[in-house]
Amino acid sequence: MDTGTDPLAFPPHFPPTTRWEKFFIGVRWLGPDLSFFKKLKQQQAERTHEQMEVWGSGKQREIAERLAHGFKKEVRWPTSVFLPGDSFQVMCNGPSFGMLDDLGSIAVMQQFEEFYGIRIPNSFWVGREHATFGEIVEALTGMLARGPI
C-alpha cells in the first residue's frame, strides 16, 4: 500500500509499449489496466503541506512550490504537495487518464517562464523523460542561476 510519502510513479505496465496496448488504451479488458490512476490521486491527496519541508528553504523550495501550485491548478491534482522523488511524467499526466493530454503541464511551464522571465529551451527536456521532480527543480534552479536565456 502506497502512502502519501511514497513517490508518485506509474506502474511498470504504463505507459503502454506494444501497439495493441496503445491501440486499446482506455478500453476495459482489452487495454492496459488504468485503475492505478485512482490510487495515485488518493496517494497524492493524503499529503500535507508540512511535507514540503523536505525542500528546505531557498530557491529550490521556491521553485518547487511555484510548480506544485501550478500542477494542482492546471493539471488538477488534489493538493499542491509534490516531493523530490515524484515522477515528473506522472505529475504532468495528472491524476486521471485523459489520453495523456499535456496542455495543463504546458501551461504550468509557460507560467513559470513568464514569472521568472526566462525561456526553457526544448533541449532542456532531452533525456529527462524519466526525471524526478527533484531533478527537474534542481536543473531549473541551475538555469535560473545562470540568468535569462
QUIJO-V73465 format. One record per residue. N is the residue number from 1. RES is the residue in three letters. BURIAL is I if it has 16 or more other ideal C-beta (glycine too) atoms within 10 Angstrom, else O. Layout:
BEGIN
n:N res:RES burial:BURIAL
n:N res:RES burial:BURIAL
END
This chain:
BEGIN
n:1 res:MET burial:O
n:2 res:ASP burial:O
n:3 res:THR burial:O
n:4 res:GLY burial:I
n:5 res:THR burial:O
n:6 res:ASP burial:O
n:7 res:PRO burial:I
n:8 res:LEU burial:I
n:9 res:ALA burial:I
n:10 res:PHE burial:O
n:11 res:PRO burial:O
n:12 res:PRO burial:O
n:13 res:HIS burial:O
n:14 res:PHE burial:I
n:15 res:PRO burial:O
n:16 res:PRO burial:O
n:17 res:THR burial:O
n:18 res:THR burial:O
n:19 res:ARG burial:O
n:20 res:TRP burial:O
n:21 res:GLU burial:O
n:22 res:LYS burial:O
n:23 res:PHE burial:O
n:24 res:PHE burial:O
n:25 res:ILE burial:I
n:26 res:GLY burial:O
n:27 res:VAL burial:O
n:28 res:ARG burial:O
n:29 res:TRP burial:O
n:30 res:LEU burial:O
n:31 res:GLY burial:I
n:32 res:PRO burial:I
n:33 res:ASP burial:O
n:34 res:LEU burial:I
n:35 res:SER burial:O
n:36 res:PHE burial:I
n:37 res:PHE burial:I
n:38 res:LYS burial:O
n:39 res:LYS burial:O
n:40 res:LEU burial:I
n:41 res:LYS burial:I
n:42 res:GLN burial:O
n:43 res:GLN burial:I
n:44 res:GLN burial:I
n:45 res:ALA burial:O
n:46 res:GLU burial:I
n:47 res:ARG burial:I
n:48 res:THR burial:O
n:49 res:HIS burial:O
n:50 res:GLU burial:O
n:51 res:GLN burial:O
n:52 res:MET burial:I
n:53 res:GLU burial:O
n:54 res:VAL burial:O
n:55 res:TRP burial:I
n:56 res:GLY burial:O
n:57 res:SER burial:O
n:58 res:GLY burial:O
n:59 res:LYS burial:O
n:60 res:GLN burial:I
n:61 res:ARG burial:I
n:62 res:GLU burial:O
n:63 res:ILE burial:I
n:64 res:ALA burial:I
n:65 res:GLU burial:I
n:66 res:ARG burial:I
n:67 res:LEU burial:I
n:68 res:ALA burial:I
n:69 res:HIS burial:O
n:70 res:GLY burial:I
n:71 res:PHE burial:I
n:72 res:LYS burial:I
n:73 res:LYS burial:O
n:74 res:GLU burial:I
n:75 res:VAL burial:I
n:76 res:ARG burial:O
n:77 res:TRP burial:I
n:78 res:PRO burial:O
n:79 res:THR burial:I
n:80 res:SER burial:I
n:81 res:VAL burial:I
n:82 res:PHE burial:I
n:83 res:LEU burial:I
n:84 res:PRO burial:I
n:85 res:GLY burial:O
n:86 res:ASP burial:I
n:87 res:SER burial:I
n:88 res:PHE burial:I
n:89 res:GLN burial:I
n:90 res:VAL burial:I
n:91 res:MET burial:I
n:92 res:CYS burial:I
n:93 res:ASN burial:I
n:94 res:GLY burial:I
n:95 res:PRO burial:I
n:96 res:SER burial:O
n:97 res:PHE burial:I
n:98 res:GLY burial:O
n:99 res:MET burial:O
n:100 res:LEU burial:O
n:101 res:ASP burial:O
n:102 res:ASP burial:O
n:103 res:LEU burial:O
n:104 res:GLY burial:I
n:105 res:SER burial:I
n:106 res:ILE burial:O
n:107 res:ALA burial:O
n:108 res:VAL burial:I
n:109 res:MET burial:I
n:110 res:GLN burial:O
n:111 res:GLN burial:I
n:112 res:PHE burial:I
n:113 res:GLU burial:O
n:114 res:GLU burial:O
n:115 res:PHE burial:O
n:116 res:TYR burial:I
n:117 res:GLY burial:O
n:118 res:ILE burial:I
n:119 res:ARG burial:O
n:120 res:ILE burial:I
n:121 res:PRO burial:O
n:122 res:ASN burial:O
n:123 res:SER burial:O
n:124 res:PHE burial:O
n:125 res:TRP burial:O
n:126 res:VAL burial:O
n:127 res:GLY burial:O
n:128 res:ARG burial:O
n:129 res:GLU burial:O
n:130 res:HIS burial:O
n:131 res:ALA burial:I
n:132 res:THR burial:I
n:133 res:PHE burial:I
n:134 res:GLY burial:I
n:135 res:GLU burial:O
n:136 res:ILE burial:I
n:137 res:VAL burial:I
n:138 res:GLU burial:I
n:139 res:ALA burial:I
n:140 res:LEU burial:I
n:141 res:THR burial:I
n:142 res:GLY burial:O
n:143 res:MET burial:I
n:144 res:LEU burial:I
n:145 res:ALA burial:O
n:146 res:ARG burial:O
n:147 res:GLY burial:O
n:148 res:PRO burial:O
n:149 res:ILE burial:O
END
